[in-house]
């Protein structure tokens, strides 16, 4: 593989000024030289980036210029990569339509369009109606993202939400589909979700509080004074997340709350204009559950009675408290039930066992079950659901690291599947030219870490290939071994691409998650290092020819491994990285801090949690040692991982490291956690990361 390296002659910008502050906790003094990069008015910045203080803006913009200069030799490569990745996208693409009464609903893209068109087609006439034109709505905006859409029961109105800053402060609007105009009913600073009442005269929404937390559910009656919006439900504990959605049966709005450890659900009858939420089962420490409505009962997925990988119970709708729960699908250790969907005659569940997903169909009347079979060694499944409750057809998607996504309609009675769409790769893709494997690496304590691998069949596996390895390992998120056309740009250039399914995710069940959280969080980092070393030992690569990548909590993983095993990596890409862990978790005013204490620990009140966190917090463990090339990416309006985390980390790295690098910071001044919003604009972000990876390998080869 030939690639252009960095421009190391480009002068490093002036050091980011150190303005020392200290914080005392549990008998320790924490020193922070760069806390000033956190703008005092950061909440206002989320709404209006122009109010960022000038001294902080100067630092971020100077760093952007420097990163561009160092990466200048890769500019042509970046353009080639972006063009190549765009060539794998069918530009005039469309979803498989979903039937709902007299219409089929779908999203599609026009040739050259950055944003989706939200559409429907009348079954009687076949005439298409573009309900929302994302390209037109985004015109003139640096960032634009449609959140959620919800059609009214009479199909006359469309509730839709959008974010035009990247700050995840969504504005809800109601569009009259007869005129194409939006009604005066506008709600700002929401989480973007909405649920219609059965009569279409009102809708529910969630308001974010002053700390960007979803805390209140309101009912808005169309045409009414917004000041009269009715408070339906309020969560006063800042440690709990809130969501609201409509049951598949359309009977209820489900208000679901969770705090990373426990859950609680309330039902609101959508046919009652004055309805109030009704509790299913009161929150209890460690009790998790979620519900699906079916006739006179609820199906409930729960970890009750020590069933950490979940079982399925049912309860009478008239009294759904836990005392009335009866088992439907008993608990089986190691088989994690991840999702359930109830239809008129069938109950569908998605399971995962030893990192492999499976779809199980259950006939509700007879109790008879069957699984849908798949052949590959590692693959991904997702349920696409249905807008209709009374249907015998299940829609699901299948892909693997070599197989582009295939969308099927499956007859739940006939057990037949119909391919409705296969992802098109216009520039061409032959799965036979690639190999996907699932291997296992031994952790230091003997745990076996699944690793999904993709490489081109003609790649020589003698240790000479560069490796690109990614991971996450937090919040119980399982890393799917799904298809990505973008990563082919690396694999076609000789890279081995790997996903390390480290602890902290639920890839191997709930215990895999709990073994990588709180005081066991360090397992996530050592697992990733063990996976990388194992791939080198098995000659997929060799140490020093590895580029690691992770985002958000996966960016914390990147920061930790950079401190723990810098010699292993040629480069590290940390995208919106949660690296200032200790300072963030000591600050209860930040949006995600109180809810996160059950994930990472509460260092304010728990001395053991403080010590564990202090042992791995990337910002607090930067050492006087050589570091690999590092690319840190941030978003100015990111409410999840605030822009100052990567900025502070880069400042401390530069001030402390004894050699290596370069260490680069690039902040998107027009976006938040997810980066650029357009489907082609986002390719530029990926092209930058891949070009950085190739340059890091090229630099390592020069130094070998």
N, C-alpha and C positions, 0 to 999 in steps of 0.2 A: 504494500500500500504506500503510494507516494502522496505526500501532503505538504502544505506550506506551514511552517512553524510561526511562532509569535515574532513580532517586532520588538525585541528586547532593547533596542537602541532608543526606543521612545522613552523620554524622561518620565520618571515617576512623578506624579503631582506632589505639590507641597504636602507634608504630613497633615492629616486632619488634627486640628488643635486639641490638646488634652486639657480638659477643665475638670479637675478632680472633685469628686464627691464621695462620701463614704456612707455606709449603712450598717448598723449594728443588728445582728440577729443571732440568737442562741450562742452568745459569747464569741462570735466571729465578726471580724470587720471586713465588709465587702467593699472593694475599691472599684469605682467606675469613673474612668477618665472621659468617657464619651456619651454619658447620659444626656448631655445637652443637645444631642442630635434629635431627641424626642421633643417635638414642638409642643409648647404649652397649649396651643390651640389645635391640637391634632384632630379633635372631633370636628372642628370647623373645616379643617383641610379635607376631610372625607366628603364634605358637601361642596366645597369650593377650593380646589387645589391652589388657586391664585393667592390665597392668604397664607401660604407657607412662608415662615420668616426668611428673609433674604440671606442670612448667613448660612442657614441649612440648605436652602436652594442652591447656593453657590457651591457647597461641598458636593451635592448630588450631581449637579450639572458638570462640574469639573471632573468628577469620577467617570461620568458617561463619556466625556471627551477622551479621557485617558484609555478607557476600555476600547473605544473605537480605534484609537491609534495603535494600541498593541495588537488588535485583531485585524488591522488594515490589510496585512498580507493574505488574509483569508476572505477578503471581500468577494473576489471572483468565485471562490468556492462556495460561499454563502448563497450567491445568486444562482449558481449551478444547482445546489441542493434544493433551494426553494422551487426552482423551475421543475426539477426532477420530481419533487413531492407533489407539486401541483399537477403534473402529468399523470399522477396515479389517482386523481380525483375526477369522478364523473361530474362535470360542472352543472349540467341540467338534471340533477338527481332529484328523486322524490321518494318519500316513505311509501310503504304499502298502505293504502287507505284503510281506515277503520270505520265500519258501519255504525251509524247511530240514527235510528229512526229514518227520516226521509233523505238523509245525506250520508255521504262518505267523506270523512275528514282526514286530512293529511297535511304534512309540510313538504315543501319542495324548494329547490333553488333554481334560479335562472342562470343561463350561461354567463359567466363572469361576475355573478352576484356574490357579495360577501355574506349576506344575511338571509335568513329563511323567509319564505313566503308562507303564511298560515292560510290554508285553503280548505274549501269543501266543494263537493260536486253533488248537485241534486240528482238523485237516482232516477227520477221521472224524465228529466230532460238531458242529463249528462253535461249541463252547463257548469263551468267552473266559476267560483266566486273567490277572489283573493281577499280574504278578510283583513289580513295585515300584510303590508309590504315592508319587510324589514329593511330592505335597501333604501326605500324612500324615507322611512322613519329615522334611519341612521345618517342621512345626508347632512353634512356639515358638522358632525359630531366626531370627536376623537375616539370616543368609546360609546358603544351601544349594544345592549343585550336584552332580548325579550326574555322575561322570566317565565311565567306560567300563563296559560289561557284556559278559560272555562266557558263553555257555551251554555246559555240559559235553557231551561227545560223546554221552552217553546221554540227554540232555535232562532230567536229574533235578535238576541243580544250576545255580544262576546265580551266577557271580562278579560282584561289582559294587563300584564304588568311589565315594566321595563326599568332598566338601570342605565343611566347615561353618564356615569362617572367611574364605574368599577368598584364603588364603595358598598354595593349590596344594599343600598337604600332604594327599594323599588317603589315606583308610583303606579297605582292601579287606576285604570280607566275603563269605562264601559262604552263599547261601540255599538251603535244602532246599525245593524247589517243591511237594513233597507236603504239607508241614506249614505252609509259609509262614514258618518260623523260620530265623534265621541260626545257622550252626554256630559252635563256639568258635574256629574258624580265622579270626583277625583279624590283619591286618598294617597297621601305621601308618607314616606318613611315607614314602609311595611316590609315584610319578608318576601312579598311577591305572590303569596298564595291567596286563593279565594274560593269560597264554596257558595253556590246558589241555593236559595230556599226552593222548595218544590213548586211554589207558585211564581217564581221568578221576580217577585216584588222586592226582594232584598238579597243581600249576600253577606257572608262572614269574611272577615280579614283579621290578620294579626298585626298589631302595631308594635314597632320597635321602641324601646325606651331610650332615655338619654345616654345610656351606655351601650346602645346598639344591640340590646338583648330582646328577643321576642317574649313579651310578658303579658299582653292583653289580647283577648279575642273580642272584637266588636261586631255588631250587626248594623249595616247601613241599609236603610230603606231608600229605594230609588226616588230621587226628586226631593228628598227631605233635607232640611238644614243639617250640615255635617255636625253641628254642635249638639244635635239630638241623637247622634250615633249611640246605640245601646251597648254598654259593657256587658258582655255575656260571661266572660271568665277571666280571672286575673291570677297569675302566678307571682307570688311575692318573694319566693326564694330565688335569689339570683343564680343559684347553682343548677337550676333546671331549665332544659330546653323545651320549647313548645312547637308543635306542628298541628295543622288541621287539614283534613281531607275528607272527601265524600266516600262513603262505603260503596262498594261495587253494586250493591242492591239499590242504591240511591235513596235509601230510607233515612240514613243518618249522616250527620257530620261527626267525624271522630276527632276529638281533641286529645292528642297524645303527648305525654310529657315524659321526659327521661333525664337522668342525671349521670349517665355513664355507668351506673350501677343498678339503678332501679327504674321502674316505669309506673305510669298511671294513665288510665284512659277514661274519658267521659263521652257519652253519647248525647247528641242533640238531634231531636226529631225534626227533620227538614219540612215536614208537613204541618208543623205547628208554628204559626207566625210569631207566637209569644213564647216559644219553647225555651226551656232552660236545660243546661247540661245535667246528665245523670251519671253518677259515678258507677263504674264497673266494679273495681276493687281498689280500696285505699292503698296508697303507696306504703311499701314496707321495705326496709333496708335489704337490698340484695334481690328483691323480687322483680323480675322482668316479665312483661307480657305485652302482646298486641292482639287486636281483635279483628275478626271478619264477621259481618252480619249475614245470617241465612235464615229467613223466615222467622220462626218463633224462638230462635236460638242464636248464640254466638259461638263461633269457633275461635279458640284462643291458643296462640303459640306461647308457651311459658317455660320458665326454668324452675317452677315451683317444685317442692319436694326433693330438692337436691338434683334436679335434672339439668345439669349445667349446659348440655348441648341441646336442650329444649325437647319438649314433648308437645302433643296436641290434645287439647281438652275441649269439651263443649259445655255450655251453660245455658239455662233458660233465659230468654230475653226479659222475662218478667222479674227475675231475681238473679242477676248474673254474678253475684258475689262468690268469692273463692270457695266458700263452704258448699256451693252447688256445682263445682267443677267435677266433671267425670272424664276419665281418659278415653280418647279416641285412637290416638297413635301413641303407644307406650314409649317410654324413654329407652334409647339404646346408646350406651356410651360410645363416643367416637363418631357417631352419625349426627351431624349438626343440621337441624331443620332451620333454614335461613329465611324462608318466606312461605306464606300460604296465600292462596287465592280461592275464594268461594264463588262458584257459579250455581245456576239453578239446580243442576243434577250432578255436579262434579266438584270435588275438592282437589286442588292442585297444590303440591308443595315442592319447593326447591330444597334439596339437601346437599350437603358436602361432606365427603368422607375421605380422609387422607389427601386433601387438596383437590379432589375431583368432584365436580358438581353432578347432580342427577335430578331429573324431573320425574315425579311420581304422580300418577293420576288415580284418584279414588272415586269409584261410583258411590254416591252418598247413600242411595237406597240399599244397595247390596253389601257395601263395604269392600267389594272386590277392588284390588289394586294392581297396577302394572307400571313398569318403568319404561321410559323411552331410551333405547340403546344407542351408544356412540362408540366409535372404534379407536380414536387417536389416544396417544399416550398422555397428552396434556391438552386441555381445551377449555373453552368458556361457554357458559349458557346464561341466557337471560330471558325472563318472561316479559313479553310485550303487553300482556294484559288484553283487555277488551273494553270498549265503551258500553257493551251490552252484557247484561247479567244472564239472560236466558239464551244461552248459546252452547252448542256442543263442540265448538271449535276453539282450540287453544293456539295462540300465536306465540312462538318463541324464536330466539335467535341463537345460532351456533357459530362459533369460529374457533380457530386455533392460531398459534403463532405462524403457521404456514398457510392456513385456509382462510380466505376472506369471508366476511360475515354472510351467513345464509339465513334468511327469514322464512320460517315454515308456518303453515296452518296445519294443525294436527287434529284429526277427528278423535275426540276423547272416547267415543263409542266404537268407531270403526278401526281405530288404531292405525290409521293411514296418515301419511304426511304429504303435503303438497308444498313444493318449493315456490314461494311467492316472490322472492327476490334474492339474487346473489350479488354481492358487492362487486361492481365493475371496476377494473383497473385499466383505464384507457390505454396506458402505455404498455400494458401487458404484464402478466404474472403467471408463472408456472409453478404451482406448489411442489411439483416433483423435483425442482431444482434446489429445494431447501429441506432441512432436517430440523425437526423439533423433538426435544427429549426432556424427560423429567428424571433428574438424578437426585441423590440425597447426600448431603454433607454432614459430617458428625460435628456437633457443637462440643465445646470443652467439657460439658457435663454429660455428654452422651446422647443428647437429643438429636434427632435426625431432621435436618433442615431441607425441605424440598427446594429444588432449584430448577426452574424452567429455562430451557436453552433453545436458541435459534441460531442456525448458521447455514451458509451455503454448502451444498453437498460437496463441492470441489475444494472447500477450505481444508488446508492441511493442518491436522491437529497434532502438531509436534511441539507446541509451546510457543511458536513464533507468531501466532495470530494475536492481534490486540483484542481486548475484552471490554465491552461496555456493560456494566452491571448496575441494576437499579433495585430499589426496595423501598418499603414504607414502614410497616410494623407498628402501627398505633391505632387506637380507637376500635380495635376489632375488625379493621378493614382488611378483607382478603384481596390480595393482588391477583387479578384475573390474568390467565394465560391466553389472552385474546389476540386477535389480529390487529396489526398496525401497519399501514402501508408506509408510514414515515420511516420506521426503523429499517426498512429495506435499503435505504440509502447508506446506512452503516454496514449492514450485512453484505451487500453487494460489493463493498470495498474491502472485504476480508475480515470484518469484525465478527466475533462471537458475541451474541446478545444474550444476556442472562437476567432473570428475575429471581431474586432471593426472597423466598416466602418466610421471612424471619418471624420470630416470636413478637407478639404485640398485635398481630393480625389473627383472624379466626380461620386461617387456611387449613389448619388441622383440628378445628374445634375450639370451643370456648376456653378450654384449658391452655391452648396455644396463645390465646390473648392474655389471660391472667398471668401467664409466665413471662410476659413482657411489658408489664405495667407496674406503676407504683414503685415499690422498692426492688422489683425484679426488672425494671426498665433496662439496666445494663445488658441483659440477655439479648436485647434487640441489636445492640452494637456488636457484641462479640459474635453473634450468629452471622451477621453480615460479613465480618472479617473472616470467619471460618469458611463461609461459602466461597469467598474470593480466593482464599488460600487453597481450598479443595479443587477449584477449577484449574488453578495453576498446577497443582500436584497431578491432576489428571491430564495435563498437557493441552488443555483448551487454550491456555495462554501461559504467560509466566509473570512472576511478580515484577512490578515496575512497568508492566504494559497494560495496566488496567485503568479505565476511567469509570468512576462511580457517579451516579446521579440520583437525586431524590428531591422531592418538593414538599414544602410545608413541614409537617412532622417528619417526613422523609428527609427534609433539609436539616433537621436536628440530627438525624442519623448521619448525614454527611459531615456535619460539624464535629460529631463525636469521633468518627473513624479518622478524620483528618488529624485529630490530636493523638489518637491511640495507635495508629499504624500508618503514618505518612509515607513510609518507604514502600508500601505495597502498591501505591497508586501513582500513575503518571499525571492524572488530573481528577478534579472533583468539581461537579456542577451542583450547586445548591440553589434551588429555585424557591423563592419566597421562604427562606429557611427560618425555622423556629429555633434560633441559636442562643438568644439571650434569655435562656430558660429561667434562671434564678431570679433575675430582676423582674421579669414578667409575672412569675407566679407569686412574687412577694407584693404585687400591686393589685389589690382587689377592685380597683376602679376600671381596669381594662376589660373590654367586652367579654373575653372568653376565660378570664382567670377563675372566678368562682366555679363555673361549671367544670373546669379542667382539674380541679383539685382531686377528684376521684380517679382521674387518669394518671396524673403525675405525682400526686401527693400535695399536701398543704404545708409548705415550708414556714408559714407564719406561726402555726400552732403546733406543729409536729416536728420535734428535733431530729428524729430519725429520717423523716422525709427530707428535711433540710440537708442533712449530711449526704444522703444518697444523691439528691439533685446536685449538690455542690460538687460531687465526685465526677459528674459527667457533663454538666452544663457547658456547651461548647465555648461560649464566650469567656467563661470563668476558668477554663482549662487550657487556653492558648499557652504554648510553651516556647521557650527559646530553643528551637529545633528547626531543621529544614522541613518545609512543607511542599507538597506538590503544587502544580498549577491549579488555581482555584478561580472559578467563576461564580460569583454570588449575584443573584437576580432578585430585585424587589419591585414592588408596585406602590406608588405614592399613596393611592387611595385604598390600600388593602386594610380591611378592618380585622382580619384574622391574624395575619402575621404582619405587624406594622413595619413600615419602611425602614425604621431606625434599627431594627434587629440586624439585617445584613450589613447596614452601614457601620454600626458599632463593631461588628465582628471583623470586618475588613480593616477598620482602623487599628484594632488591637493586634490583628495578625501582622500587619505591616510594621507596627512598632515593636513587636516581640520576636518574630521569627529571625533565625540566623542565616537563612539561605533558602533557595528554591524559588517557587512561584513561577510566573507572575500571579499576583492576587488581584483580581479585577472585580469591580462593582458596577453593575448596570441597573439603573432604576428606571422603570417605565413611568414617566411623569404623567401619563394619561390613562392609567389602568390600575387595577387592583390585584386581587389574589389569583385570578385566572389568566392574567396577561392580556394580550390583544384580543379583541372580541370577534373580528372578522375571520371567516374560515381560511382566507388566503393570507391575511395579515399575520395570523398565528403561525403560519408556516415559516415566516421570517424568524420568529423566536426559536423554533426548532432547528432551523438551518444554522442559526448562531451557535446553539449548543453543540450541534454535531460538528461544526467547523472547529469549535474550541476543542472538542474531544480529539479530533484528528491532529490538530496542532500540538496538543499535549503529548500525543504519541510520537509525533515527529520530533519534538524537543527531547523526549526521553531517548529516542534512537540516537540522536546526536551526542547525548551525554553517556551513552552505553560504552 
